[in-house]
Amino acid sequence: MVVVLLTALAAVSIWAAVCLGSTGLSACVLYYRAFWHMLVTRGSYDDLRKMCGAPRIGFLSKQNQKEMTMTDEEEQKLFKAVWLHTLALNMQLWSKPHYRAESLRHDLVANFSNIAFPGTGIPMSWVCCSKMVAIMYLVVCHPWVILAASFVISRSTLHRRGRTFGEIFEEELLAPKHWFALWRINSTLVAAHHDAHAHAPKIQSEYRYENKWDFLELALQQEKASSAVQFKVTPIITRCAEMVCKHKNIEGGMGIHMFKNAVHGGDWILQERLYNCAELQAVLPDDAPLSTFRVITMVDPTAENIEKSHTAMTFVFRAGRSGKTTDHSAILFAVDPDTLKIQDGKMFSNWYQVGKMGMSNLLSKQEIQVHPDTKEELTGKELKCANDAVQMCVEAHRSLMPHVPTIGWDVAVADKEGAVLLEANLSCNFFGGVYDRKKYLKILDTYFANDCRPEMGA
């Protein structure tokens, strides 16, 4: 591994010096220094942060009882430390038990199987077939992939955002802010937190509630136990132990399907179908699926007290597409939690093109204001029906899984039901939502600096 690192560093550094100048060269040197520090010498996150020139701000706000601010330059440096530590943590956790899989590797393979390197059609799961392959990719291939991506980004005014080619390369290599990078940061944080509390049964038990049935069962129990509970979940069918579904025309027994209710020990959660409330349906195609909100909540260990430690980070409306069964195919519109007004949307379908090559799949769509099916402008519209969604998710986080660092909640505002929680996603991404980056980095920095046991630093 040492020989590979040195050889890759020499090759990429020469290339960076020629093609990208001092900016690219310094970016490559920091990238390889970080890998050497974390994977070879097993250095600490604190030392990595110093290597990046980033500030240590995690618990200062808690101790001084006032908000500590960062400059934009300090924010960028701290993002570098967080991202590079995330990459290294994945290698350290590679074979460790994962809360929903045999190991982190197995979880990565499952989650990356439908995600491709944009434009290539190559599934990212290939990189995760073994730890050595993953390390070889990060050390040898990844800088070249970033070079190609930087070239594509530099040709788009919308995605370039006034940056030089060298600046694009530096940011995409050391501090990427696209949805995939944020997803990996959040997922790695949760996996590391789960591993750090391997001998804490109470905290470990909270991770089982990503299972859809365990989550619904726990939430329904809390609803029944206390009238003070400020959230509700989707109603389920309890009276039916087993359900038979028959196709009206298929013969020979082939159109018959049996479903045993999870309430009675089966594997299927039986529910009546929910429909969008009238306010949401008015901004969607007539045949749009149930279109949900994604709310990300986090545990902020820098908060002044436990009552304020659970906080909302993003609020996104997934506007479903015409004729689709679910809103997994959707335009992702950020929503202002204070005004409830829809902001510009995004689409990341270019990442979900496994087996499909093509130049049209290289970049995500940004600044979408019009629903492509209805041709109506959604930006600026107010969604009053979502008034309770954010606070409901904060309350659910505090009540159901208070120690899990970050949770992505799927919330429906349904006809006749109002706002209801569908499920909790512990490995979650921001879906292009607007978020307070400095606050987010403060939280991450505190977790990483305390080996994902931030209570140790309190």
FIFI-199378 format. One line per 5 residues: number of its first residue (from 1); their letters; for each residue y, x, z of C-alpha. Coordinates in steps of 0.05 Angstrom, whole numbers. Example, Ala and Ser with C-alpha at 12.3 -4.5 7.8 and 13.67 -1.06 7.14 Angstrom:
1) AS) -90,246,156  -21,273,143
//
This chain:
1) MVVVL) 0,0,0  48,57,16  37,89,-52  48,22,-86  113,11,-48
6) LTALA) 140,80,-65  120,75,-139  150,5,-146  214,27,-110  223,86,-156
11) AVSIW) 211,46,-220  253,-14,-201  309,28,-173  316,68,-237  316,4,-277
16) AAVCL) 367,-29,-230  413,31,-234  412,29,-310  416,-46,-321  454,-73,-261
21) GSTGL) 495,-16,-233  507,-3,-160  500,-77,-139  430,-83,-168  410,-14,-142
26) SACVL) 431,-29,-70  397,-97,-73  331,-65,-94  336,-10,-42  348,-62,14
31) YYRAF) 291,-105,-12  241,-47,-8  269,-20,57  259,-89,88  186,-92,65
36) WHMLV) 173,-22,90  205,-40,157  168,-105,167  100,-92,136  88,-17,144
41) TRGSY) 125,3,207  120,-67,238  193,-66,257  230,-122,292  273,-177,265
46) DDLRK) 332,-151,305  327,-84,269  321,-119,202  384,-158,217  420,-92,232
51) MCGAP) 393,-64,167  426,-122,130  491,-113,169  485,-185,195  515,-209,261
56) RIGFL) 475,-233,321  504,-301,338  447,-344,363  457,-353,437  529,-331,442
61) SKQNQ) 554,-402,430  508,-428,484  530,-376,535  604,-379,520  605,-455,511
66) KEMTM) 645,-450,447  631,-447,373  622,-378,344  642,-373,271  619,-328,215
71) TDEEE) 657,-302,155  627,-317,87  607,-243,82  571,-246,149  537,-311,129
76) QKLFK) 510,-278,65  484,-219,104  450,-263,156  418,-304,100  390,-238,72
81) AVWLH) 358,-222,139  329,-292,146  300,-292,76  270,-223,79  240,-238,147
86) TLALN) 211,-302,119  175,-264,63  147,-214,113  126,-268,162  83,-301,108
91) MQLWS) 43,-237,102  36,-231,178  13,-303,185  -31,-300,123  -99,-308,157
96) KPHYR) -74,-343,220  -95,-415,233  -47,-465,203  -33,-533,235  -59,-570,173
101) AESLR) -105,-519,140  -156,-465,156  -102,-412,147  -32,-404,119  -63,-378,54
106) HDLVA) -102,-442,45  -40,-483,57  0,-442,6  -54,-449,-47  -56,-525,-36
111) NFSNI) 20,-533,-38  32,-486,-96  -21,-515,-141  28,-564,-174  88,-516,-175
116) AFPGT) 99,-468,-232  145,-410,-245  199,-448,-285  190,-443,-360  122,-408,-357
121) GIPMS) 74,-463,-336  39,-412,-290  21,-443,-223  47,-406,-163  -19,-416,-128
126) WVCCS) -47,-358,-169  -3,-310,-129  -36,-334,-64  -109,-323,-84  -111,-262,-36
131) KMVAI) -64,-224,9  -67,-162,-34  -48,-202,-96  10,-233,-58  35,-165,-34
136) MYLVV) 28,-135,-104  68,-193,-133  124,-185,-82  126,-110,-89  115,-100,-163
141) CHPWV) 128,-166,-200  179,-205,-161  241,-163,-177  225,-169,-251  217,-244,-244
146) ILAAS) 285,-246,-210  314,-205,-266  290,-256,-318  315,-314,-275  382,-280,-266
151) FVISR) 390,-273,-341  376,-347,-351  424,-367,-295  479,-322,-322  478,-360,-388
156) STLHR) 493,-427,-354  565,-438,-331  541,-492,-282  490,-447,-248  528,-381,-254
161) RGRTF) 585,-406,-209  631,-349,-229  584,-294,-208  571,-230,-246  501,-214,-271
166) GEIFE) 492,-163,-215  516,-212,-162  467,-265,-188  409,-215,-184  429,-193,-114
171) EELLA) 433,-264,-87  369,-289,-121  330,-228,-95  357,-224,-25  388,-291,-6
176) PKHWF) 365,-347,-54  393,-416,-36  354,-460,-83  308,-515,-57  245,-473,-62
181) ALWRI) 272,-417,-18  297,-466,35  229,-501,34  194,-434,45  241,-416,102
186) NSTLV) 230,-482,137  155,-481,126  148,-410,151  190,-425,212  144,-483,231
191) AAHHD) 81,-442,217  107,-384,259  127,-431,316  57,-463,315  25,-394,318
196) AHAHA) 72,-370,373  51,-429,417  -24,-423,403  -37,-425,478  9,-483,493
201) PKIQS) -33,-547,485  25,-595,494  65,-563,437  3,-554,394  -12,-628,400
206) EYRYE) 54,-646,369  33,-615,303  -22,-665,293  29,-719,279  41,-696,208
211) NKWDF) -24,-734,196  0,-801,172  -46,-842,216  -35,-801,280  40,-808,269
216) LELAL) 38,-883,259  -8,-893,318  36,-852,365  100,-886,341  70,-956,348
221) QQEKA) 47,-939,419  118,-918,438  147,-981,407  100,-1024,450  111,-983,513
226) SSAVQ) 187,-984,514  240,-1033,489  289,-974,490  256,-940,430  310,-936,376
231) FKVTP) 265,-928,315  209,-966,281  155,-950,232  123,-987,174  80,-1046,197
236) IITRC) 5,-1040,187  -51,-1090,178  -94,-1090,240  -135,-1153,236  -176,-1131,176
241) AEMVC) -231,-1079,191  -251,-1068,119  -221,-1088,53  -255,-1099,-14  -214,-1093,-78
246) KHKNI) -246,-1119,-141  -220,-1113,-212  -221,-1181,-245  -253,-1158,-310  -294,-1094,-298
251) EGGMG) -368,-1109,-293  -429,-1072,-267  -401,-1059,-198  -354,-1006,-225  -290,-1044,-208
256) IHMFK) -305,-1051,-134  -272,-1007,-82  -284,-1009,-6  -230,-987,44  -244,-982,118
261) NAVHG) -182,-991,161  -158,-930,201  -146,-978,259  -222,-988,261  -242,-916,252
266) GDWIL) -235,-911,176  -195,-865,131  -147,-916,101  -81,-941,128  -75,-1013,103
271) QERLY) -4,-1039,95  32,-1092,55  75,-1062,0  148,-1053,18  205,-1067,-30
276) NCAEL) 275,-1039,-33  329,-1079,3  378,-1116,-41  433,-1063,-34  387,-1007,-58
281) QAVLP) 356,-1049,-113  425,-1062,-140  435,-988,-157  364,-978,-185  325,-1000,-246
286) DDAPL) 291,-1067,-238  222,-1035,-239  239,-976,-194  190,-959,-138  207,-961,-64
291) STFRV) 263,-909,-62  267,-873,4  315,-828,43  297,-758,66  329,-738,131
296) ITMVD) 319,-668,158  326,-659,233  321,-593,271  316,-570,343  378,-528,356
301) PTAEN) 363,-478,411  437,-457,412  459,-527,434  495,-534,501  441,-579,531
306) IEKSH) 375,-612,514  408,-678,498  445,-646,441  389,-601,416  361,-649,364
311) TAMTF) 407,-652,305  408,-678,233  417,-627,177  412,-665,111  412,-737,85
316) VFRAG) 386,-749,14  373,-813,-26  314,-808,-74  333,-856,-130  268,-875,-163
321) RSGKT) 256,-876,-238  239,-936,-281  165,-953,-285  143,-901,-233  95,-918,-176
326) TDHSA) 130,-875,-124  197,-839,-116  166,-771,-124  198,-775,-193  270,-786,-173
331) ILFAV) 342,-763,-176  360,-732,-110  429,-755,-88  459,-726,-25  491,-778,21
336) DPDTL) 550,-766,66  524,-787,135  594,-806,159  619,-847,99  549,-866,72
341) KIQDG) 576,-850,2  530,-822,-51  547,-752,-74  526,-716,-138  451,-713,-151
346) KMFSN) 400,-661,-173  332,-657,-205  281,-602,-195  227,-625,-244  230,-557,-278
351) WYQVG) 190,-529,-220  135,-581,-230  112,-564,-301  44,-532,-289  13,-514,-356
356) KMGMS) 76,-530,-395  116,-474,-425  185,-484,-454  257,-462,-451  279,-532,-430
361) NLLSK) 242,-523,-364  279,-462,-340  336,-492,-299  343,-551,-253  393,-607,-267
366) QEIQV) 456,-606,-225  517,-650,-213  483,-714,-236  528,-775,-226  494,-827,-270
371) HPDTK) 424,-856,-262  389,-837,-327  353,-904,-332  408,-953,-316  465,-910,-343
376) EELTG) 506,-932,-283  547,-883,-241  520,-875,-170  566,-821,-144  616,-852,-97
381) KELKC) 577,-916,-83  569,-933,-9  500,-949,20  515,-988,83  442,-1006,91
386) ANDAV) 427,-934,111  474,-936,170  419,-928,222  373,-880,184  400,-813,209
391) QMCVE) 404,-830,283  336,-863,280  306,-798,255  341,-757,310  313,-805,362
396) AHRSL) 243,-801,332  245,-725,333  267,-724,406  214,-776,427  153,-759,385
401) MPHVP) 154,-684,370  209,-653,412  187,-580,404  173,-577,329  231,-537,299
406) TIGWD) 244,-578,237  219,-645,210  231,-680,144  230,-756,154  216,-805,99
411) VAVAD) 256,-869,113  254,-934,74  306,-989,79  261,-1046,59  271,-1120,44
416) KEGAV) 258,-1161,107  242,-1099,148  306,-1057,149  303,-983,163  232,-959,178
421) LLEAN) 199,-890,184  144,-877,134  120,-808,155  140,-741,183  135,-677,141
426) LSCNF) 135,-613,182  135,-566,122  198,-596,91  253,-579,42  324,-602,37
431) FGGVY) 316,-635,-31  382,-607,-53  420,-641,4  486,-617,31  479,-580,98
436) DRKKY) 519,-536,146  494,-468,125  525,-430,183  494,-477,234  428,-473,198
441) LKILD) 429,-397,199  447,-396,273  386,-438,288  340,-394,246  368,-330,274
446) TYFAN) 355,-353,345  283,-372,330  267,-308,293  301,-263,343  258,-294,398
451) DCRPE) 192,-293,360  198,-369,350  199,-380,425  275,-389,433  267,-415,504
456) MGA) 254,-343,523  326,-326,507  357,-385,545
//
